[in-house]
């Protein structure tokens, strides 16, 4: 690859009528991220020094969605074809740039494939990314001489029967020397069946000038597929997920059904991880050696240490799980939760912004919010830390070895000392000393002869 500046042009002006959506086509997500964001991330990963985004329909929505990207926004007010789109970028192209042209609705192109395209270009003025399809219907065909030299691209609607028989097609992605690109763009016309300015026409111009046109190919077909409707979008999603599943298995994870695990972010796995069906991994997720994820779990922006087990139907968000800890089934761990080594949170337990020390347990039917719980404390069923007074959140501290009786309400701010016990059904409003028993409940009264209420109209 030459040492010239890499100037990446992403074409994203199409409306996407066949999506039948108010959302611009390129903002439709694959793996919970807009298609065009995948493309921009790939471009940045290649070391793009300049990044141009050609937009048209839905420009405001695009700019809001991509506000974190440092791109040069170039408007294509009228959509008159791909050649016309690239013409809008001419003022931002230097003669010695290497211009890489990508498409905002083609999200699965691997960086190594584009690196291969740039390497193929070398010192040539033009290199194309081409692919051979079993059914090339609708695609521009690559024309070559008998010796294999590329001479042009003919669009499907303009092709004769011999050209329609060609299976090697244009992906639209190309690497072009800046000065040559500007020269060829200035010669485009719209004398074709579509009445549009085809970017592909520059290939014939290059061949006419005697340019040796280079080519490269992707590893697989999904790399160069776009989405014009929701069926194609779903196919891209499945292709992406299969790629992620393969990567997880190669890294040491066992997926009980690779078709039923979804990765929507960056996932790192250790050895001998086991992931059951219908698991969704979002954001930044780390799974240590020997971690087991049971069915139907959602894990978002969380780390799970060696030997931990997440039981079925649990939801973890922004949580840190220690070695050999257990979560679930049917548990919800919210942002800021941390479980130390061998801690356990059981079914129908919700934890928010709380720390459970080593071996601490909350077996079932409990809410722990803004709490610090010492090692080996036991939290009984139905316990609530009453952390919110209607305006502010307050802390609850439970000491090591404490036993919180069932249906206790701990009204924060409050501290329960080490080895202390609260009686079942207690409302704890003041601090409990170490090793003390706290009972905070009203005296029971039995009312004899009480008449049970009846429905209206009954005697």
C-alpha positions as CSV (number, residue, x, y, z in Angstrom):
1,X,0.0,0.0,0.0
2,X,1.3,3.5,-0.8
3,X,2.2,6.1,1.8
4,X,-0.4,8.6,0.6
5,X,-3.1,9.8,2.9
6,X,-6.1,7.4,3.2
7,X,-9.3,9.4,2.4
8,X,-12.4,7.2,3.1
9,X,-15.6,8.2,1.4
10,X,-18.8,6.6,2.8
11,X,-21.9,6.9,0.6
12,X,-25.0,7.1,2.8
13,X,-27.5,9.3,1.0
14,X,-30.1,6.8,0.1
15,X,-33.6,6.9,1.5
16,X,-34.1,3.2,1.6
17,X,-37.7,3.2,0.4
18,X,-38.0,-0.6,0.5
19,X,-37.3,-0.5,4.3
20,X,-40.7,1.2,4.7
21,X,-39.4,3.2,7.6
22,X,-38.9,6.8,8.7
23,X,-35.4,5.9,9.7
24,X,-32.7,6.5,7.1
25,X,-31.7,3.1,5.7
26,X,-28.1,3.3,6.9
27,X,-29.2,3.8,10.5
28,X,-31.0,0.5,10.7
29,X,-29.1,-1.7,13.1
30,X,-27.0,-4.8,12.8
31,X,-26.1,-6.2,16.3
32,X,-27.7,-3.1,17.9
33,X,-25.4,-0.7,16.0
34,X,-26.3,1.3,12.9
35,X,-25.0,-0.2,9.7
36,X,-23.2,3.0,8.8
37,X,-21.5,3.0,12.3
38,X,-20.0,-0.5,11.5
39,X,-18.6,1.0,8.3
40,X,-17.2,4.1,10.0
41,X,-15.6,1.9,12.7
42,X,-13.9,-0.2,10.0
43,X,-12.6,2.8,8.2
44,X,-11.2,4.2,11.4
45,X,-9.6,0.9,12.1
46,X,-7.8,1.1,8.8
47,X,-6.2,4.4,9.9
48,X,-8.2,6.7,7.8
49,X,-6.8,10.2,7.9
50,X,-9.8,11.8,6.3
51,X,-13.4,10.5,6.6
52,X,-16.1,11.9,4.3
53,X,-19.8,10.9,4.8
54,X,-22.1,11.7,1.9
55,X,-25.7,12.2,3.2
56,X,-29.0,13.1,1.7
57,X,-32.2,11.8,3.2
58,X,-32.5,12.1,7.0
59,X,-29.4,14.2,7.4
60,X,-30.5,15.5,10.8
61,X,-31.1,12.0,12.1
62,X,-27.8,10.9,10.8
63,X,-25.9,13.7,12.4
64,X,-27.6,13.0,15.8
65,X,-26.9,9.3,15.6
66,X,-23.2,9.7,14.5
67,X,-22.4,12.8,16.7
68,X,-19.4,10.9,18.2
69,X,-17.7,10.4,14.9
70,X,-15.3,13.0,13.5
71,X,-16.5,13.0,9.9
72,X,-16.8,15.6,7.2
73,X,-20.5,15.9,6.3
74,X,-21.0,16.2,2.5
75,X,-24.6,16.7,1.3
76,X,-25.9,15.2,-1.9
77,X,-29.1,17.2,-2.3
78,X,-30.3,15.2,-5.3
79,X,-29.7,11.5,-5.6
80,X,-28.4,11.2,-9.2
81,X,-26.3,8.1,-8.8
82,X,-23.2,6.9,-7.2
83,X,-20.9,8.9,-9.5
84,X,-22.8,12.0,-8.6
85,X,-22.5,11.2,-4.9
86,X,-18.7,11.0,-5.1
87,X,-18.6,14.2,-7.2
88,X,-19.8,16.0,-4.1
89,X,-16.6,15.0,-2.3
90,X,-14.2,16.3,-5.0
91,X,-13.3,19.5,-3.1
92,X,-12.1,17.4,-0.2
93,X,-9.9,15.1,-2.2
94,X,-6.1,15.8,-2.6
95,X,-4.4,14.6,-5.8
96,X,-2.1,12.3,-3.9
97,X,-4.8,10.8,-1.6
98,X,-5.7,7.2,-1.8
99,X,-9.5,7.3,-1.9
100,X,-11.4,4.3,-0.5
101,X,-15.0,4.3,-1.4
102,X,-17.4,2.4,0.9
103,X,-21.2,2.1,1.3
104,X,-23.1,2.9,4.5
105,X,-25.5,-0.1,4.1
106,X,-22.7,-2.7,3.7
107,X,-21.7,-3.2,7.3
108,X,-19.9,-6.6,7.4
109,X,-16.8,-5.9,5.3
110,X,-13.7,-7.1,7.3
111,X,-10.8,-4.7,7.8
112,X,-8.4,-7.3,6.4
113,X,-10.4,-7.4,3.2
114,X,-10.1,-3.7,2.7
115,X,-6.5,-3.8,3.6
116,X,-6.1,-6.4,0.9
117,X,-7.8,-4.0,-1.6
118,X,-5.5,-1.2,-0.6
119,X,-2.5,-3.5,-1.0
120,X,-3.7,-4.7,-4.4
121,X,-3.9,-1.1,-5.5
122,X,-0.3,-0.4,-4.7
123,X,1.0,2.2,-7.1
124,X,-1.9,1.6,-9.6
125,X,-4.6,4.3,-10.0
126,X,-7.5,1.9,-9.4
127,X,-8.4,-1.3,-7.6
128,X,-11.8,-2.9,-7.3
129,X,-13.3,-5.3,-4.8
130,X,-15.1,-7.9,-6.8
131,X,-17.0,-11.1,-5.8
132,X,-18.2,-14.1,-7.7
133,X,-21.9,-14.9,-7.1
134,X,-24.0,-17.9,-7.9
135,X,-26.8,-15.6,-8.9
136,X,-25.5,-12.2,-10.0
137,X,-28.9,-10.7,-10.9
138,X,-29.0,-7.0,-10.3
139,X,-25.3,-6.5,-10.0
140,X,-22.8,-4.8,-12.4
141,X,-20.7,-7.4,-14.2
142,X,-16.9,-7.3,-14.4
143,X,-15.6,-7.4,-17.9
144,X,-12.2,-8.8,-18.5
145,X,-10.0,-9.6,-21.5
146,X,-9.1,-13.2,-22.3
147,X,-5.9,-12.6,-20.3
148,X,-7.8,-11.5,-17.3
149,X,-7.3,-7.7,-17.4
150,X,-10.3,-5.7,-16.3
151,X,-11.8,-3.5,-19.0
152,X,-15.0,-2.2,-17.5
153,X,-18.2,-2.8,-15.6
154,X,-21.6,-3.1,-17.2
155,X,-24.7,-2.5,-15.1
156,X,-27.3,-5.3,-15.1
157,X,-30.0,-3.2,-16.9
158,X,-27.5,-2.2,-19.6
159,X,-26.0,-5.7,-20.1
160,X,-26.4,-7.9,-23.2
161,X,-27.0,-11.7,-22.8
162,X,-23.3,-12.5,-23.0
163,X,-22.5,-10.0,-20.2
164,X,-25.4,-11.2,-18.1
165,X,-23.8,-14.7,-18.1
166,X,-20.8,-13.2,-16.2
167,X,-20.8,-14.2,-12.5
168,X,-18.0,-11.9,-11.3
169,X,-19.6,-8.7,-10.1
170,X,-18.8,-5.3,-8.8
171,X,-19.3,-4.7,-5.1
172,X,-19.0,-0.9,-5.5
173,X,-16.0,-0.7,-3.2
174,X,-12.8,0.6,-4.8
175,X,-9.5,2.3,-4.0
176,X,-8.6,5.1,-6.4
177,X,-5.7,7.6,-6.7
178,X,-7.1,11.1,-6.0
179,X,-6.0,12.9,-9.1
180,X,-7.2,10.1,-11.4
181,X,-10.6,9.9,-9.6
182,X,-11.2,13.6,-10.0
183,X,-10.3,13.5,-13.7
184,X,-12.6,10.6,-14.3
185,X,-15.5,12.0,-12.3
186,X,-15.4,15.1,-14.5
187,X,-16.0,13.0,-17.6
188,X,-19.1,11.1,-16.3
189,X,-22.4,11.3,-18.1
190,X,-25.9,9.8,-17.5
191,X,-26.5,8.2,-20.9
192,X,-27.8,4.9,-19.6
193,X,-31.0,3.0,-18.8
194,X,-31.2,4.6,-15.3
195,X,-30.4,8.1,-16.4
196,X,-27.8,8.3,-13.5
197,X,-24.2,9.1,-13.2
198,X,-22.6,5.7,-12.6
199,X,-19.3,5.6,-10.6
200,X,-18.6,2.3,-12.3
201,X,-18.1,4.1,-15.6
202,X,-14.7,5.3,-14.4
203,X,-13.5,1.7,-14.8
204,X,-13.8,1.9,-18.6
205,X,-12.1,5.3,-18.6
206,X,-9.2,3.9,-16.6
207,X,-8.9,0.9,-19.0
208,X,-9.0,3.3,-22.0
209,X,-6.1,5.2,-20.5
210,X,-4.2,2.0,-20.2
211,X,-4.4,1.8,-16.4
212,X,-3.7,-1.7,-15.1
213,X,-6.8,-2.1,-12.9
214,X,-6.2,-4.3,-9.9
215,X,-8.7,-6.3,-7.9
216,X,-9.2,-8.1,-4.6
217,X,-11.9,-10.4,-3.3
218,X,-13.6,-10.8,0.1
219,X,-13.4,-14.0,2.2
220,X,-17.2,-14.6,1.9
221,X,-20.2,-13.1,0.2
222,X,-21.9,-11.5,3.3
223,X,-18.9,-9.1,3.6
224,X,-20.1,-7.3,0.5
225,X,-23.9,-7.6,0.9
226,X,-26.1,-4.6,1.7
227,X,-29.6,-4.3,3.0
228,X,-32.4,-2.7,0.9
229,X,-35.2,-4.3,2.9
230,X,-35.8,-5.9,6.2
231,X,-35.4,-9.4,4.9
232,X,-31.9,-8.5,3.8
233,X,-31.3,-6.7,7.0
234,X,-32.2,-9.9,9.0
235,X,-29.9,-11.9,6.8
236,X,-27.0,-9.5,7.6
237,X,-27.8,-9.9,11.3
238,X,-27.6,-13.7,11.1
239,X,-24.4,-13.5,9.1
240,X,-22.9,-11.2,11.7
241,X,-24.0,-13.3,14.6
242,X,-22.7,-16.5,13.1
243,X,-19.3,-14.8,12.6
244,X,-19.3,-13.7,16.3
245,X,-20.4,-17.2,17.4
246,X,-17.5,-18.7,15.5
247,X,-15.1,-16.3,17.1
248,X,-16.3,-17.2,20.6
249,X,-15.9,-20.9,19.9
250,X,-12.4,-20.4,18.6
251,X,-11.6,-18.5,21.7
252,X,-12.6,-21.4,24.0
253,X,-16.3,-21.1,24.5
254,X,-18.9,-23.9,24.0
255,X,-22.1,-22.6,22.5
256,X,-24.9,-25.2,22.9
257,X,-26.5,-23.7,19.8
258,X,-24.5,-21.1,17.9
259,X,-27.6,-19.9,16.1
260,X,-29.2,-18.8,19.4
261,X,-26.5,-16.6,20.9
262,X,-26.5,-12.9,20.0
263,X,-23.4,-10.7,20.4
264,X,-24.0,-6.9,20.3
265,X,-20.7,-5.5,21.4
266,X,-17.2,-6.6,22.4
267,X,-17.1,-10.0,24.2
268,X,-14.0,-11.6,25.6
269,X,-14.1,-15.2,26.8
270,X,-11.7,-17.4,28.7
271,X,-11.3,-21.2,28.3
272,X,-14.1,-23.7,28.9
273,X,-16.9,-21.1,29.0
274,X,-20.3,-22.6,28.3
275,X,-23.1,-20.5,26.9
276,X,-26.6,-21.9,26.6
277,X,-29.4,-20.9,24.2
278,X,-31.1,-17.5,23.8
279,X,-28.2,-15.6,25.6
280,X,-27.7,-11.9,24.6
281,X,-24.3,-10.3,25.2
282,X,-24.3,-6.5,24.9
283,X,-21.6,-3.8,25.2
284,X,-18.4,-4.8,26.9
285,X,-18.6,-8.3,28.4
286,X,-15.9,-10.4,29.9
287,X,-16.4,-14.0,30.8
288,X,-13.6,-15.7,32.7
289,X,-12.5,-19.4,32.5
290,X,-15.2,-21.9,33.3
291,X,-18.1,-19.4,33.4
292,X,-21.5,-21.0,32.7
293,X,-24.3,-18.9,31.3
294,X,-27.7,-20.7,31.4
295,X,-30.5,-20.1,28.9
296,X,-32.4,-16.8,28.3
297,X,-29.9,-14.4,30.0
298,X,-29.1,-10.8,29.1
299,X,-25.7,-9.6,30.1
300,X,-24.8,-6.0,29.3
301,X,-21.5,-4.2,30.1
302,X,-20.5,-6.7,32.8
303,X,-17.6,-8.9,33.9
304,X,-18.0,-12.4,35.2
305,X,-15.0,-14.0,36.9
306,X,-13.6,-17.6,36.8
307,X,-16.1,-20.3,37.7
308,X,-19.1,-18.1,38.2
309,X,-22.5,-19.4,37.1
310,X,-25.4,-17.2,35.8
311,X,-28.6,-19.2,36.0
312,X,-31.5,-19.1,33.6
313,X,-33.5,-16.0,32.9
314,X,-31.3,-13.5,34.6
315,X,-30.4,-10.0,33.6
316,X,-27.1,-8.3,34.4
317,X,-26.2,-4.7,33.6
318,X,-23.1,-2.9,34.6
319,X,-22.2,-5.6,37.2
320,X,-19.1,-7.3,38.4
321,X,-19.3,-10.9,39.4
322,X,-16.6,-12.6,41.4
323,X,-15.1,-16.0,41.2
324,X,-17.4,-18.9,41.7
325,X,-20.3,-16.6,42.5
326,X,-23.9,-17.5,41.5
327,X,-26.7,-15.4,40.1
328,X,-30.3,-16.5,39.5
329,X,-32.4,-18.0,38.2
330,X,-34.7,-15.0,37.5
331,X,-32.3,-12.5,39.1
332,X,-31.8,-8.8,38.1
333,X,-28.5,-7.1,38.8
334,X,-28.5,-3.5,37.9
335,X,-25.8,-0.9,37.3
336,X,-23.1,-0.8,40.0
337,X,-23.7,-4.2,41.5
338,X,-20.6,-6.2,42.6
339,X,-20.6,-9.7,44.0
340,X,-17.4,-10.9,45.7
341,X,-16.0,-14.5,45.5
342,X,-18.7,-17.2,46.2
343,X,-21.5,-14.7,46.8
344,X,-24.9,-15.8,45.7
345,X,-28.0,-14.0,44.5
346,X,-31.0,-16.2,43.9
347,X,-34.4,-16.1,42.2
348,X,-36.4,-12.9,42.0
349,X,-33.7,-10.9,43.7
350,X,-33.0,-7.4,42.4
351,X,-29.7,-5.7,43.3
352,X,-28.8,-2.1,42.4
353,X,-25.5,-0.3,43.2
354,X,-24.6,-2.7,46.0
355,X,-21.7,-4.8,47.1
356,X,-22.1,-8.4,48.5
357,X,-19.0,-9.6,50.2
358,X,-17.4,-13.1,50.0
359,X,-20.0,-15.8,50.6
360,X,-22.8,-13.4,51.2
361,X,-26.2,-14.7,50.1
362,X,-29.6,-13.3,49.2
363,X,-31.6,-16.4,48.2
364,X,-34.9,-15.1,46.9
365,X,-37.6,-12.4,46.7
366,X,-35.4,-9.5,47.8
367,X,-34.5,-5.9,46.8
368,X,-31.0,-4.6,47.7
369,X,-30.3,-1.1,46.7
370,X,-27.4,1.2,47.7
371,X,-26.2,-1.4,50.2
372,X,-22.9,-2.8,51.4
373,X,-23.2,-6.4,52.7
374,X,-20.4,-8.1,54.6
375,X,-18.9,-11.5,54.0
376,X,-21.1,-14.5,54.7
377,X,-24.1,-12.4,55.6
378,X,-27.5,-14.1,54.9
379,X,-30.4,-12.0,53.6
380,X,-33.8,-13.6,54.2
381,X,-36.6,-13.8,51.7
382,X,-38.7,-10.6,51.2
383,X,-36.0,-8.3,52.6
384,X,-36.0,-4.7,51.3
385,X,-33.4,-2.0,51.8
386,X,-35.6,1.1,51.8
387,X,-33.0,3.3,50.1
388,X,-35.2,6.1,48.7
389,X,-37.0,8.8,50.8
390,X,-38.7,10.3,47.8
391,X,-35.9,12.8,47.1
392,X,-32.5,11.2,48.0
393,X,-30.9,7.7,48.1
394,X,-29.4,6.5,51.3
395,X,-27.0,3.7,52.2
396,X,-27.6,0.5,54.1
397,X,-24.7,-1.3,55.7
398,X,-24.9,-5.0,56.8
399,X,-22.0,-6.4,58.7
400,X,-20.1,-9.7,58.1
401,X,-22.0,-12.7,59.3
402,X,-25.3,-10.8,59.9
403,X,-28.6,-12.7,59.5
404,X,-31.5,-10.6,58.1
405,X,-34.8,-12.3,58.9
406,X,-37.5,-12.8,56.2
407,X,-39.6,-9.8,55.4
408,X,-37.3,-7.3,57.1
409,X,-37.4,-3.7,55.9
410,X,-34.2,-1.8,56.5
411,X,-34.9,1.9,56.4
412,X,-31.8,3.7,55.2
413,X,-29.6,5.2,56.3
414,X,-29.1,2.3,58.7
415,X,-26.3,-0.1,59.9
416,X,-26.7,-3.7,61.0
417,X,-23.6,-4.8,62.9
418,X,-21.5,-7.9,62.4
419,X,-23.2,-11.1,63.5
420,X,-26.3,-9.2,64.3
421,X,-29.8,-10.6,63.6
422,X,-33.1,-9.0,62.7
423,X,-36.3,-10.8,63.5
424,X,-38.6,-11.8,60.7
425,X,-41.1,-9.1,59.7
426,X,-39.1,-6.3,61.4
427,X,-38.9,-2.7,60.3
428,X,-35.4,-1.6,61.2
429,X,-35.0,2.2,61.5
430,X,-32.0,2.5,63.8
431,X,-28.6,1.0,63.9
432,X,-28.2,-2.5,65.3
433,X,-25.1,-3.2,67.3
434,X,-22.7,-6.1,66.6
435,X,-24.2,-9.5,67.6
436,X,-27.5,-8.0,68.8
437,X,-31.0,-9.2,67.9
438,X,-33.3,-6.4,66.6
439,X,-37.0,-6.9,66.6
440,X,-39.0,-4.1,65.2
441,X,-42.7,-5.1,64.7
442,X,-46.1,-4.2,66.2
443,X,-47.6,-6.3,68.9
444,X,-50.1,-8.9,67.5
445,X,-53.8,-8.6,68.4
446,X,-56.3,-11.4,67.8
447,X,-59.9,-10.1,67.3
448,X,-62.4,-12.8,68.0
449,X,-65.7,-12.9,66.0
450,X,-64.4,-10.7,63.2
451,X,-66.8,-10.7,60.3
452,X,-65.1,-11.1,56.9
453,X,-66.2,-8.6,54.2
454,X,-68.5,-9.7,51.5
455,X,-69.1,-8.6,48.0
456,X,-71.7,-6.0,47.4
457,X,-75.2,-7.5,46.9
458,X,-74.4,-10.6,48.9
459,X,-76.1,-11.3,52.2
